[in-house]
Amino acid sequence: MENATEALAVGVNFIVKNFLLNHVGENPKEIKTEMADDLIVVLIRNLLSPAEKDLLEHQSELASCQQLRKRLFQESEHILHER
């Protein structure tokens, strides 16, 4: 069972990395998938662009950065469902 879980985690990592690279234009430093029962958590390191990092230095811009990311993923959700 452990091998099946590891294989699934590798597959999720591959799909997420390809999605981010091909549809968001970002190449994160690390993607790690953790699974427990029916829960899957994907951890992504260094996903933010330099411009987004600059925006986050100003607390007032945090909400707009979050909204931008949220809208981007909502509009791209169908791509992930196809995989």
C-alpha angles and dihedrals in degrees: 000000000000092000091052091051091049091048091051091050091051090050092050090049091051094049094046093047093049091047093050093046098044102034106025099030094231129123108197120210093230139009119190126180121203122190133191123168105311096344124100120186121187116200116199124191126202096005098140119095119232089256092054091048089053091050091051091058086071110064091207090063095050095091094050091050091050091048091050092052092044093051092046093054094042091053091048097044093104090061091059092047090056090060 
